[in-house]
């Protein structure tokens, strides 16, 4: 474990205050019906962001997939990024800001599939969609040049997808990078429940309902929806970033302990007083985390 010992920035404090003020307070089932209606409309990257970051759509894939390419060495390294959103929401503006910074610093190509969302679609719809993109990437790049990365629900899906690849006997990526991953969709860990009032961003009721819709008829303990219960040996190198002001923290620590028990070496970065998915926010701590992510991906395979 690496606990990042840094003094909290004023900007991160202000961001957390803003998150508290804008936290969702809707009824969970009402929110699901809103998402059903909104997700019935195909997602499009806002035109302003498309032009600003030169984001294009990969037309050769059956899954809507957006691409950010570097001006140099773009085919040398590929990041398959799975955005979070509780398995019900589409990518947000700050995803594209973060991915643009990642693309620039790594000189890589970033692929972002818009995988199907609950409540109308379930986990296998998401996994099969991501698989189509991954199989395409394997045709243009070696597995050791591919990174799978995701935040929140996208982090949970990233780990579950890697476990699915293992089960199917398909090549693992070099790295699996998880930003505040949702590892157990039940959120039943007593330590999680104890943090509900402290969490500035996430709504427990909404997430639990979203998890039920995402799992469908499958038990929510199944590793493809709660990857904390899945195999972690023989996967790509796992790196996990988490803040102490989010209620995914207890399950992240539980995952770290599982890795230690099984003698699986992972990179674990715990940032004090940081909120959910802090690496994508415009704060100094995010800049430090991005530097660590770039360093991890740039490492040569031993």
Backbone bond lengths (Angstrom), bond angles and torsions (degrees), N, CA, C in turn:
res aa  C-N    CA-C-N  psi(-1)  N-CA   C-N-CA  omega(-1)  CA-C   N-CA-C  phi
1 X - - - 1.469 - - 1.517 110.12 -
2 X 1.322 115.46 137.94 1.460 119.95 173.37 1.521 107.75 -120.01
3 X 1.328 116.41 107.25 1.467 119.16 175.11 1.508 107.06 -89.87
4 X 1.319 115.34 122.01 1.458 120.54 -175.96 1.519 108.80 -80.63
5 X 1.304 115.67 110.33 1.461 121.58 -174.69 1.523 109.47 -93.59
6 X 1.309 116.26 91.21 1.463 120.86 179.15 1.524 109.06 -134.65
7 X 1.333 115.45 149.70 1.459 119.41 176.03 1.524 108.43 -73.08
8 X 1.306 116.56 135.91 1.451 120.45 -176.94 1.522 111.09 -66.25
9 X 1.343 116.10 137.49 1.458 120.59 178.56 1.528 110.76 -78.97
10 X 1.319 115.71 154.21 1.472 120.86 176.24 1.519 109.71 -63.28
11 X 1.330 116.42 -37.69 1.465 119.45 -178.29 1.526 111.43 -63.22
12 X 1.338 117.51 -39.44 1.472 119.34 179.54 1.531 110.55 -65.92
13 X 1.331 116.44 -35.28 1.465 120.42 177.33 1.531 110.11 -64.71
14 X 1.336 117.08 -43.24 1.458 121.04 -179.28 1.532 111.08 -66.75
15 X 1.335 116.61 -38.12 1.464 120.20 176.98 1.527 110.46 -62.11
16 X 1.333 115.98 -41.91 1.467 119.51 179.63 1.530 110.96 -64.62
17 X 1.316 117.50 -39.44 1.469 120.18 177.42 1.533 110.85 -62.66
18 X 1.329 115.95 -39.79 1.460 120.19 178.27 1.528 110.74 -65.06
19 X 1.322 116.78 -40.91 1.464 120.83 178.64 1.529 111.08 -61.16
20 X 1.327 115.78 -41.04 1.466 119.65 179.29 1.522 111.03 -62.05
21 X 1.333 116.35 -39.79 1.461 120.54 -177.41 1.521 112.68 -71.12
22 X 1.339 116.45 -27.42 1.469 120.06 -175.76 1.524 112.36 -105.89
23 X 1.318 117.95 9.74 1.465 121.59 -178.12 1.520 111.42 -59.49
24 X 1.333 115.85 136.88 1.464 121.08 -178.33 1.525 111.15 -62.30
25 X 1.338 116.19 133.81 1.459 120.77 179.45 1.534 111.65 -126.01
26 X 1.325 116.72 15.96 1.456 120.82 -179.83 1.520 111.95 -72.41
27 X 1.326 115.77 158.04 1.455 120.71 170.27 1.526 108.55 -62.82
28 X 1.337 117.49 137.26 1.462 121.68 -172.93 1.528 112.10 -60.72
29 X 1.318 117.25 -45.99 1.464 119.65 -177.93 1.526 111.23 -69.60
30 X 1.316 116.32 -34.99 1.465 120.27 175.64 1.528 110.13 -63.96
31 X 1.321 115.75 -40.78 1.461 120.76 178.49 1.527 110.62 -62.71
32 X 1.350 117.89 -40.55 1.458 120.97 179.15 1.533 111.01 -61.27
33 X 1.310 116.88 -39.84 1.459 119.84 179.77 1.528 110.94 -68.59
34 X 1.322 116.70 -34.57 1.465 120.28 174.46 1.523 110.65 -62.84
35 X 1.346 114.79 -43.75 1.459 118.85 -179.74 1.528 111.54 -67.07
36 X 1.330 117.04 -35.57 1.462 120.07 177.69 1.533 110.03 -58.29
37 X 1.328 115.13 -45.89 1.464 119.84 -179.23 1.523 111.15 -67.11
38 X 1.328 117.12 -43.83 1.462 120.40 -178.14 1.524 111.97 -67.71
39 X 1.336 116.92 -37.66 1.460 120.53 -178.29 1.523 113.06 -75.34
40 X 1.324 116.66 -10.51 1.466 119.67 176.52 1.523 110.98 -73.08
41 X 1.321 115.86 -14.78 1.470 121.67 177.50 1.530 108.21 -97.28
42 X 1.343 119.08 123.37 1.472 120.51 -179.17 1.527 111.78 -55.03
43 X 1.326 115.10 135.40 1.470 120.37 -179.78 1.518 110.38 -73.90
44 X 1.319 115.70 140.05 1.463 122.47 173.00 1.522 108.79 -132.90
45 X 1.329 116.09 135.69 1.463 119.56 173.80 1.532 108.36 -61.71
46 X 1.328 118.24 132.77 1.472 119.87 178.19 1.527 111.36 -52.48
47 X 1.324 116.01 137.83 1.467 121.86 -175.09 1.527 112.12 -55.12
48 X 1.328 116.38 -40.39 1.466 120.20 -179.53 1.526 111.35 -60.01
49 X 1.334 116.59 -42.37 1.461 120.39 179.97 1.525 111.16 -71.05
50 X 1.322 116.91 -37.55 1.470 120.73 177.28 1.521 110.81 -55.10
51 X 1.321 115.56 -47.67 1.464 120.07 -178.17 1.527 111.45 -71.75
52 X 1.324 116.12 -42.38 1.471 120.02 -176.16 1.524 111.34 -62.81
53 X 1.341 117.14 -40.95 1.463 120.93 -174.76 1.529 113.16 -108.94
54 X 1.329 116.54 7.77 1.462 121.53 179.93 1.537 111.20 53.01
55 X 1.318 115.31 52.48 1.467 121.68 -179.93 1.526 108.21 -89.15
56 X 1.323 116.03 127.94 1.462 121.17 179.83 1.531 109.76 -118.51
57 X 1.313 115.74 166.84 1.468 120.79 176.53 1.520 108.93 -106.35
58 X 1.341 116.25 133.90 1.467 121.73 178.00 1.525 108.47 -79.97
59 X 1.321 116.75 106.04 1.459 122.19 -172.34 1.525 113.61 -78.10
60 X 1.335 117.95 -14.91 1.472 120.45 -175.31 1.530 112.81 -84.35
61 X 1.332 117.56 -3.04 1.463 121.15 -177.06 1.523 111.50 -105.71
62 X 1.340 117.00 145.89 1.469 120.14 178.01 1.526 113.08 -75.32
63 X 1.330 116.81 -12.43 1.462 122.43 178.61 1.525 107.90 -103.63
64 X 1.328 117.78 133.00 1.464 119.65 175.96 1.526 108.86 -57.53
65 X 1.330 116.02 116.77 1.464 121.21 -175.57 1.519 109.26 -136.17
66 X 1.329 115.62 125.88 1.456 121.16 179.90 1.523 110.01 -100.11
67 X 1.332 115.67 149.23 1.460 121.54 -172.51 1.523 110.09 -131.08
68 X 1.337 114.98 133.01 1.463 121.95 171.39 1.519 106.87 -116.92
69 X 1.332 117.37 119.45 1.456 121.71 -176.89 1.514 111.42 -110.50
70 X 1.327 114.84 142.35 1.460 120.50 174.80 1.521 109.39 -79.59
71 X 1.312 115.43 159.18 1.462 120.10 177.24 1.519 112.25 -73.99
72 X 1.343 117.00 -17.63 1.465 119.69 -178.89 1.523 109.80 -142.50
73 X 1.310 116.46 146.95 1.471 123.85 175.98 1.532 112.44 54.75
74 X 1.319 117.10 30.32 1.462 119.37 -173.01 1.522 113.19 -68.04
75 X 1.336 117.67 -24.00 1.468 119.60 -179.59 1.520 112.53 -93.35
76 X 1.330 116.43 -4.59 1.464 119.61 -178.02 1.519 111.56 -74.56
77 X 1.329 116.81 -32.00 1.469 120.91 -178.48 1.523 108.90 -141.53
78 X 1.328 115.47 136.95 1.465 120.92 -177.42 1.521 109.63 -126.62
79 X 1.324 116.41 134.50 1.458 122.77 174.48 1.528 107.90 -112.41
80 X 1.319 116.19 122.74 1.461 122.49 172.51 1.518 106.42 -97.13
81 X 1.337 115.73 108.05 1.469 120.09 -173.07 1.518 110.89 -107.04
82 X 1.353 115.33 129.10 1.457 122.00 179.83 1.530 108.74 -111.51
83 X 1.325 117.86 104.25 1.470 120.15 -177.38 1.529 111.95 -68.88
84 X 1.328 115.10 148.82 1.453 120.56 176.50 1.516 112.05 -83.38
85 X 1.335 113.91 -172.43 1.458 120.11 -178.00 1.513 110.93 142.02
86 X 1.339 115.87 28.01 1.458 120.17 175.62 1.519 113.88 64.97
87 X 1.330 117.34 21.05 1.471 123.29 -176.87 1.523 112.67 65.47
88 X 1.334 117.97 8.04 1.468 120.57 -179.26 1.530 112.76 -127.16
89 X 1.325 117.91 -17.77 1.469 120.51 -175.98 1.518 111.11 -109.20
90 X 1.322 115.36 151.12 1.460 122.16 -179.45 1.538 109.97 -85.92
91 X 1.347 117.36 169.91 1.468 119.88 -179.84 1.525 112.34 -54.42
92 X 1.326 115.21 146.59 1.459 121.96 -179.78 1.527 110.25 -108.40
93 X 1.315 115.94 166.66 1.464 120.86 -176.49 1.514 112.22 -54.43
94 X 1.358 117.03 -41.37 1.464 118.76 -175.76 1.527 112.56 -69.06
95 X 1.343 117.51 -19.31 1.473 118.76 172.66 1.533 109.80 -62.41
96 X 1.326 115.83 -45.45 1.464 119.58 -175.33 1.527 111.65 -70.35
97 X 1.338 117.48 -35.10 1.475 119.85 174.92 1.536 109.67 -61.47
98 X 1.315 116.40 -46.89 1.467 121.16 -179.51 1.524 111.02 -62.34
99 X 1.327 117.00 -46.20 1.463 120.52 -177.24 1.522 111.87 -66.88
100 X 1.313 117.18 -31.08 1.451 119.64 175.08 1.526 111.10 -65.02
101 X 1.337 116.77 -42.74 1.465 120.34 176.48 1.520 111.26 -63.42
102 X 1.319 116.74 -41.05 1.465 121.51 178.91 1.525 110.42 -62.22
103 X 1.318 115.91 -46.43 1.460 121.15 179.25 1.531 112.05 -58.92
104 X 1.329 115.68 -43.43 1.461 120.56 -178.11 1.520 111.98 -66.68
105 X 1.337 116.52 -42.64 1.461 119.65 -176.49 1.528 113.24 -75.73
106 X 1.330 116.98 -30.73 1.463 120.62 -178.03 1.520 113.24 -93.44
107 X 1.339 117.11 -14.99 1.465 121.29 -172.38 1.529 109.37 53.40
108 X 1.321 114.87 53.47 1.461 120.28 -174.10 1.523 110.32 -125.58
109 X 1.331 115.07 177.23 1.458 121.63 169.99 1.514 108.17 -106.97
110 X 1.335 116.46 132.57 1.458 121.77 179.39 1.528 108.85 -111.75
111 X 1.316 115.95 125.39 1.469 122.13 175.95 1.529 108.38 -106.25
112 X 1.326 116.56 130.86 1.467 121.67 -177.84 1.531 109.40 -126.41
113 X 1.330 117.85 94.81 1.463 119.13 177.33 1.524 111.45 -76.21
114 X 1.316 116.51 137.93 1.461 121.29 175.32 1.534 106.27 -91.11
115 X 1.316 115.00 82.08 1.466 120.33 -175.25 1.531 110.85 -69.21
116 X 1.334 117.90 153.20 1.470 121.19 -177.27 1.530 111.97 -61.49
117 X 1.316 115.21 144.48 1.465 120.99 -174.09 1.532 112.05 -113.87
118 X 1.328 114.35 151.81 1.456 121.71 168.69 1.544 106.83 -68.94
119 X 1.332 119.23 158.03 1.462 126.66 10.49 1.528 115.53 -87.71
120 X 1.345 118.71 -8.13 1.463 119.21 -176.95 1.519 113.63 -84.02
121 X 1.337 117.14 -17.39 1.464 121.08 179.92 1.521 109.53 -125.70
122 X 1.338 115.41 154.77 1.452 120.52 -178.65 1.528 111.11 -117.33
123 X 1.333 114.90 -174.43 1.465 121.49 -169.11 1.520 114.01 -60.24
124 X 1.345 118.71 -37.75 1.462 119.09 -178.62 1.523 111.05 -70.40
125 X 1.317 117.73 -29.18 1.463 120.05 174.04 1.526 109.81 -62.62
126 X 1.339 115.78 -42.65 1.467 120.38 178.99 1.524 110.85 -66.18
127 X 1.326 116.88 -47.56 1.463 120.93 -177.03 1.527 110.98 -63.64
128 X 1.323 117.52 -43.67 1.466 120.34 -179.35 1.528 111.18 -65.65
129 X 1.311 117.71 -33.93 1.459 120.84 176.91 1.525 111.32 -67.17
130 X 1.333 115.93 -45.42 1.467 120.10 178.12 1.526 110.26 -64.39
131 X 1.330 117.14 -35.68 1.470 121.01 179.65 1.523 110.98 -61.67
132 X 1.317 118.03 -40.12 1.463 120.59 178.83 1.524 110.86 -60.75
133 X 1.319 116.35 -39.41 1.464 120.15 179.10 1.526 109.85 -70.13
134 X 1.326 116.80 -43.58 1.471 120.85 -178.72 1.531 110.85 -62.45
135 X 1.324 116.88 -41.70 1.466 119.67 179.09 1.524 110.75 -64.05
136 X 1.313 117.53 -35.11 1.461 121.23 174.37 1.527 110.53 -63.41
137 X 1.335 116.69 -42.51 1.465 120.38 -179.36 1.529 111.42 -65.29
138 X 1.327 116.76 -35.16 1.467 119.83 179.09 1.528 112.22 -65.00
139 X 1.320 116.63 -20.20 1.465 120.31 178.02 1.522 111.79 -80.19
140 X 1.328 116.74 -20.81 1.476 119.38 -175.52 1.529 112.63 -115.38
141 X 1.329 116.92 -6.57 1.475 119.83 -178.73 1.525 109.99 -149.02
142 X 1.328 115.51 153.91 1.464 120.46 174.38 1.532 109.06 -76.07
143 X 1.334 118.18 149.62 1.473 120.07 179.71 1.520 113.02 -54.88
144 X 1.345 117.16 -34.99 1.461 120.07 -178.78 1.529 112.86 -70.89
145 X 1.317 116.94 -7.28 1.466 120.64 175.57 1.526 112.48 -105.25
146 X 1.339 116.22 10.45 1.464 121.04 -178.54 1.530 109.89 -113.63
147 X 1.317 115.78 137.43 1.463 123.30 175.35 1.520 108.10 -121.08
148 X 1.325 116.77 135.19 1.463 121.02 171.34 1.524 107.02 -106.02
149 X 1.332 115.27 127.63 1.455 119.96 -177.30 1.524 109.37 -139.84
150 X 1.326 116.12 146.30 1.456 119.20 176.94 1.512 111.09 -161.15
151 X 1.330 115.30 160.36 1.461 120.08 178.57 1.516 110.41 -118.58
152 X 1.334 115.82 144.96 1.460 122.88 175.15 1.528 110.64 55.75
153 X 1.345 118.68 -121.06 1.462 119.98 176.49 1.526 110.26 -59.64
154 X 1.322 117.04 -36.41 1.459 120.45 176.70 1.513 112.36 -64.76
155 X 1.344 116.76 -28.87 1.465 120.69 174.63 1.515 110.84 -70.45
156 X 1.344 116.13 -42.98 1.461 119.61 175.79 1.514 111.08 -61.36
157 X 1.335 116.94 -43.63 1.461 121.22 178.60 1.529 111.38 -64.46
158 X 1.334 117.31 -37.02 1.468 120.56 178.70 1.530 111.16 -60.19
159 X 1.337 116.11 -45.72 1.456 119.81 -179.86 1.520 110.68 -69.32
160 X 1.325 117.46 -44.20 1.465 121.06 178.68 1.532 110.38 -60.97
161 X 1.327 116.95 -39.20 1.463 120.47 179.92 1.526 110.79 -65.00
162 X 1.335 116.83 -42.03 1.470 119.89 177.33 1.528 110.32 -62.42
163 X 1.317 117.46 -39.02 1.463 121.36 177.25 1.532 110.54 -65.81
164 X 1.325 115.96 -36.72 1.468 120.33 176.31 1.529 110.64 -65.23
165 X 1.336 117.08 -42.28 1.466 120.54 176.58 1.528 111.00 -57.72
166 X 1.333 115.72 -42.09 1.466 120.60 178.88 1.524 110.43 -61.25
167 X 1.313 115.75 -45.34 1.469 120.99 -179.87 1.524 111.50 -61.97
168 X 1.334 116.65 -35.49 1.459 121.89 -177.76 1.533 113.06 -87.34
169 X 1.318 117.12 -3.04 1.460 120.32 -179.93 1.520 113.53 72.58
170 X 1.340 116.79 26.87 1.465 121.40 179.51 1.526 110.49 -97.86
171 X 1.331 117.71 155.81 1.470 120.71 -175.59 1.526 112.83 -60.93
172 X 1.320 114.67 141.62 1.457 121.29 175.34 1.529 110.12 -84.43
173 X 1.334 117.31 150.35 1.462 119.96 171.37 1.523 109.92 -72.74
174 X 1.328 116.40 166.06 1.461 120.22 176.48 1.521 111.07 -63.08
175 X 1.326 116.71 -47.70 1.464 121.78 -176.54 1.515 111.31 -129.59
176 X 1.334 114.91 148.62 1.455 123.37 170.92 1.525 105.56 -124.25
177 X 1.318 116.76 109.55 1.469 120.81 -173.96 1.525 109.13 -111.84
178 X 1.327 115.14 121.12 1.457 122.24 -172.28 1.522 110.04 -114.39
179 X 1.320 116.50 120.35 1.461 121.89 178.54 1.525 108.45 -105.44
180 X 1.330 116.15 112.09 1.473 121.38 -178.38 1.525 111.50 46.33
181 X 1.335 117.99 54.91 1.464 119.45 -172.73 1.524 113.54 -70.44
182 X 1.333 114.67 145.98 1.466 122.42 173.34 1.522 106.52 -89.18
183 X 1.311 116.53 97.98 1.460 121.95 -170.41 1.524 114.07 -92.59
184 X 1.319 116.78 -22.95 1.473 121.12 -179.09 1.526 107.08 -138.08
185 X 1.336 116.44 107.26 1.467 117.84 -173.02 1.522 113.14 -72.15
186 X 1.339 117.89 -10.77 1.466 118.73 177.16 1.523 112.06 -73.52
187 X 1.337 117.21 -26.12 1.471 122.76 -176.08 1.534 110.95 50.93
188 X 1.327 115.50 37.55 1.468 120.40 -173.98 1.528 113.35 -95.38
189 X 1.319 117.24 -3.98 1.459 121.60 177.53 1.546 108.31 -58.06
190 X 1.333 118.94 123.77 1.473 120.96 -179.06 1.529 113.13 -53.74
191 X 1.328 116.54 -32.49 1.461 119.85 179.31 1.523 111.02 -68.77
192 X 1.336 117.24 -28.80 1.464 121.08 175.32 1.528 109.33 -69.11
193 X 1.319 115.70 -47.79 1.461 120.89 -179.04 1.527 111.65 -58.39
194 X 1.315 116.33 -33.62 1.465 120.59 -178.95 1.525 112.47 -70.90
195 X 1.346 116.81 -15.08 1.467 120.66 -175.99 1.520 113.58 -101.33
196 X 1.325 117.58 2.14 1.467 120.29 -172.72 1.525 112.40 -54.79
197 X 1.325 117.72 -44.99 1.461 120.63 -176.93 1.531 112.93 -72.27
198 X 1.328 116.69 -19.17 1.465 120.69 -177.98 1.533 111.81 -90.13
199 X 1.324 117.08 -21.03 1.463 121.21 -176.78 1.533 110.48 -70.05
200 X 1.364 117.88 117.23 1.462 120.08 -174.41 1.524 114.95 -82.66
201 X 1.328 117.76 -12.17 1.464 119.78 -167.87 1.522 113.53 -122.78
202 X 1.327 117.60 -46.26 1.462 121.71 -171.22 1.525 112.33 -89.53
203 X 1.334 114.97 147.35 1.455 121.85 177.75 1.524 108.45 -107.78
204 X 1.333 116.84 115.03 1.461 121.94 -174.63 1.530 111.57 -60.09
205 X 1.323 117.97 -46.96 1.466 121.39 -177.80 1.531 111.70 -60.27
206 X 1.334 115.62 -43.64 1.467 119.50 -179.78 1.528 111.40 -64.93
207 X 1.333 116.33 -42.06 1.457 119.42 -179.71 1.530 111.70 -66.02
208 X 1.314 117.35 -42.72 1.463 119.93 179.15 1.526 110.07 -60.67
209 X 1.331 116.95 -43.13 1.471 120.51 178.45 1.524 110.81 -65.32
210 X 1.347 117.03 -41.71 1.460 120.56 177.94 1.527 110.76 -62.38
211 X 1.341 116.60 -39.87 1.454 120.48 178.52 1.517 112.15 -61.93
212 X 1.308 116.64 -40.20 1.470 120.85 177.88 1.526 110.64 -62.91
213 X 1.324 116.40 -44.11 1.469 120.16 -179.22 1.533 110.73 -67.31
214 X 1.334 116.78 -37.25 1.464 121.48 -178.88 1.529 111.00 -68.62
215 X 1.337 117.31 -39.06 1.469 121.68 -179.15 1.521 111.66 -74.88
216 X 1.324 117.86 -29.66 1.453 120.15 -177.30 1.517 111.63 64.11
217 X 1.324 116.84 -127.65 1.464 121.80 -178.63 1.532 112.60 -85.24
218 X 1.317 117.25 -4.79 1.468 121.17 -177.97 1.527 109.98 -82.04
219 X 1.338 117.63 138.65 1.472 119.66 176.76 1.524 110.34 -55.01
220 X 1.321 116.38 138.61 1.475 119.82 -176.28 1.525 113.02 -73.00
221 X 1.327 116.23 -5.59 1.465 119.77 174.60 1.530 111.77 -87.02
222 X 1.330 117.86 -6.34 1.463 121.02 -179.35 1.525 109.52 -63.15
223 X 1.335 116.16 140.47 1.461 119.33 -172.21 1.530 113.42 -64.66
224 X 1.327 118.21 -23.98 1.457 118.72 -179.16 1.520 113.06 -75.71
225 X 1.342 116.98 -11.83 1.467 119.79 172.11 1.525 111.47 -113.44
226 X 1.331 115.82 -26.75 1.473 121.50 176.29 1.528 107.71 -127.18
227 X 1.331 117.65 80.42 1.465 120.87 -170.19 1.522 115.31 -66.44
228 X 1.343 117.33 -6.57 1.464 118.72 174.28 1.523 110.29 -62.17
229 X 1.337 117.82 -21.59 1.459 122.53 -179.29 1.529 112.82 -92.22
230 X 1.334 117.60 0.25 1.452 121.05 -175.74 1.519 113.59 -94.22
231 X 1.318 115.32 178.66 1.464 122.97 179.22 1.524 109.55 -70.20
232 X 1.327 116.69 136.55 1.468 119.13 177.11 1.527 112.29 -121.00
233 X 1.333 116.75 -3.21 1.463 120.01 173.36 1.529 108.81 -82.60
234 X 1.330 114.14 150.40 1.472 121.68 175.34 1.532 113.26 65.16
235 X 1.330 116.37 24.43 1.455 120.85 171.50 1.527 109.18 -98.33
236 X 1.328 116.50 172.34 1.462 119.08 170.75 1.520 109.45 -60.35
237 X 1.320 116.60 167.17 1.461 121.01 -179.01 1.524 110.30 -64.16
238 X 1.344 116.23 123.29 1.464 121.48 -176.61 1.529 110.83 -93.94
239 X 1.325 115.34 132.09 1.465 121.79 171.91 1.522 107.29 -126.67
240 X 1.335 116.20 135.82 1.466 120.51 -175.65 1.521 109.77 -130.52
241 X 1.340 115.67 129.13 1.459 122.61 176.82 1.524 108.39 -114.90
242 X 1.331 116.57 132.53 1.464 121.38 -176.35 1.529 109.71 -148.35
243 X 1.324 116.92 149.85 1.461 121.64 174.75 1.516 110.17 -107.56
244 X 1.312 117.10 157.85 1.468 120.07 -177.76 1.534 112.25 -85.36
245 X 1.339 118.16 -4.83 1.456 121.09 177.73 1.534 111.00 -104.25
246 X 1.313 117.04 38.33 1.469 120.27 177.20 1.520 109.20 -142.46
247 X 1.335 115.65 145.41 1.456 115.37 -174.26 1.521 114.86 -85.83
248 X 1.334 117.69 12.41 1.471 120.55 165.15 1.530 110.41 -84.77
249 X 1.333 116.91 -7.29 1.467 121.66 -177.94 1.530 113.41 -57.59
250 X 1.348 120.43 -50.03 1.468 119.08 -177.14 1.530 113.55 -58.04
251 X 1.327 117.12 -38.35 1.466 119.07 179.37 1.524 111.25 -74.25
252 X 1.335 117.52 -29.92 1.459 120.17 174.62 1.530 109.99 -64.33
253 X 1.342 116.12 -43.45 1.468 119.54 177.28 1.531 111.43 -65.32
254 X 1.310 116.14 -37.64 1.465 121.19 177.07 1.528 110.33 -62.71
255 X 1.309 116.42 -39.89 1.465 121.43 178.03 1.527 110.49 -65.84
256 X 1.320 115.99 -42.53 1.479 119.96 177.38 1.522 110.98 -58.43
257 X 1.341 115.70 -43.38 1.471 120.45 178.87 1.526 111.43 -65.05
258 X 1.316 116.92 -38.23 1.475 120.56 177.22 1.528 110.01 -62.29
259 X 1.327 116.54 -43.98 1.461 120.56 178.74 1.530 110.85 -60.80
260 X 1.323 116.62 -41.90 1.472 120.40 179.60 1.525 111.16 -64.14
261 X 1.334 116.75 -42.74 1.471 120.61 179.25 1.524 111.62 -61.62
262 X 1.323 115.89 -34.24 1.463 120.25 -177.41 1.531 112.37 -94.51
263 X 1.335 116.17 6.88 1.467 122.44 179.16 1.533 111.56 58.30
264 X 1.333 114.92 38.65 1.464 120.84 175.24 1.526 107.24 -100.98
265 X 1.311 115.83 119.26 1.465 120.95 -177.44 1.527 109.94 -81.44
266 X 1.325 116.73 117.45 1.461 120.68 176.49 1.523 109.21 -124.06
267 X 1.324 115.43 159.52 1.461 121.07 171.33 1.525 107.20 -92.39
268 X 1.318 116.80 121.46 1.461 120.63 -177.67 1.521 108.74 -125.05
269 X 1.341 116.18 120.04 1.459 121.67 -177.94 1.529 108.83 -120.20
270 X 1.313 116.00 115.29 1.466 121.30 -179.31 1.528 108.56 -113.13
271 X 1.313 115.97 116.12 1.459 121.63 -176.81 1.531 110.43 -100.55
272 X 1.330 117.93 117.87 1.470 120.57 178.77 1.524 112.22 -61.14
273 X 1.326 115.03 138.41 1.477 123.85 172.52 1.527 114.08 64.44
274 X 1.321 117.57 15.02 1.462 119.05 177.99 1.522 111.16 -93.04
275 X 1.348 115.08 145.43 1.455 120.86 -179.63 1.526 111.57 -87.17
276 X 1.320 114.79 178.35 1.455 123.08 -177.17 1.529 111.80 -56.40
277 X 1.330 116.45 131.71 1.469 124.90 178.34 1.528 111.55 52.47
278 X 1.318 116.34 42.17 1.469 120.66 -176.80 1.522 113.66 -58.86
279 X 1.374 121.41 -27.62 1.466 118.66 -177.43 1.526 114.97 -63.13
280 X 1.329 117.30 -15.30 1.470 117.81 -178.58 1.531 112.90 -97.04
281 X 1.324 117.72 -1.49 1.455 120.78 -178.67 1.534 111.55 -90.00
282 X 1.337 118.06 156.79 1.471 121.49 -179.12 1.526 111.63 -80.03
283 X 1.330 115.77 68.57 1.464 121.87 -178.21 1.528 109.05 -133.63
284 X 1.335 118.45 155.60 1.467 120.87 -179.24 1.529 113.46 -58.03
285 X 1.330 116.96 -36.63 1.463 119.99 -179.04 1.532 111.11 -63.33
286 X 1.313 115.91 -32.47 1.467 120.12 178.28 1.524 110.61 -66.59
287 X 1.327 115.60 -38.03 1.465 119.86 178.91 1.525 110.43 -63.22
288 X 1.322 115.94 -39.43 1.471 119.96 177.80 1.530 110.67 -65.63
289 X 1.333 116.43 -44.05 1.459 120.50 -179.95 1.530 110.87 -63.68
290 X 1.331 117.03 -40.32 1.463 120.10 178.38 1.523 110.59 -61.74
291 X 1.333 116.40 -39.71 1.463 119.74 176.72 1.521 111.49 -60.86
292 X 1.329 116.90 -39.37 1.461 120.57 178.35 1.526 111.12 -67.69
293 X 1.327 116.57 -39.07 1.468 120.71 178.18 1.527 110.09 -62.74
294 X 1.313 116.65 -45.73 1.466 121.13 179.45 1.525 110.54 -61.89
295 X 1.324 116.24 -41.63 1.468 120.31 178.86 1.530 111.10 -62.74
296 X 1.324 117.33 -42.21 1.469 121.65 179.59 1.525 110.18 -61.73
297 X 1.319 117.27 -47.08 1.466 120.85 -176.62 1.522 111.32 -69.10
298 X 1.325 116.66 -31.60 1.474 119.98 -178.27 1.528 113.82 -76.64
299 X 1.341 116.37 -14.04 1.460 119.10 -179.51 1.520 110.92 -63.66
300 X 1.319 115.94 140.67 1.440 120.77 175.35 1.533 109.85 -76.97
301 X 1.308 116.39 148.25 1.466 120.34 176.97 1.520 108.36 -69.56
302 X 1.346 115.83 130.74 1.458 120.03 -179.29 1.525 111.47 -78.06
